[in-house]
Amino acid sequence: MKKLDVTKNGKHHSGFPNSAFIRKGEVGDWVNYLTPEMAERGKKLIKEKFAQSDCHNHRLFPLS
């Protein structure tokens, strides 16, 4: 997707360049984008939202 013209050029209606929305797509790369506080908030949110589902297992959502 990085090679598409639409992601290289232009701007989102928010004013950010389209290229700002494309990341590496590597597993675990989120640590380069989230602060420890954001990660902790995400962990709590995932735990809360998936508590009643089969997807609450920490192995499915490794955020450590």
N, C-alpha and C positions, 0 to 999 in steps of 0.2 A: 504494500500500500504506500510505502514511502516514495516509490518511484512515480506514482500517479501525479499528473499535473495539478489535479484538484487539491492535493495535500501540500504541494510545494508553493502554490500561488494562492492569492486571494485572502480574504479575511472572513471570519465568522461574524455573525451579526452583533456579537458582543464586543468586537473590535480586536480580538486576538487573532493572530495569523493562523491559518488552517494548519500549518506545520506544528503548532503548539499542542495539538491534540493527538499526535502520533508519537508513541513511545517505542522502545526496543521490542517489547512483547516477550521478554524473557521472564521465566519463573523466578520470583523473588526480587525482581527489579524494583518493586514498590518501595523498598527500603531507601532507594535513592530519591524518592519523591515525597515520602511522608515523614513527618517529625515523629519522635517517640510518642508524643501526646496524641497525635492523629492515629497512630497504630493502635494504641491502647483503646481509644474511643471506638475504632473499628472492631477490635476484638470483642468489646462489650456489646456492641450493636449486633454483631453476628451471633454471639452467644444468646442474646435476648430473642432475636428474630427466629433463630433456628431451634430454639429450646424444645418445641413441640414437634419437631420433624426428625426424620432419620438422618438429616444432614448436619446434626449438631456435633458430630464427632470431630475432635480437634485435628485428626489426621486428614480430614477432607478439607479443612480450612487452616493450613499451617501459617499462623501469623506471628511466630516467634522468631 
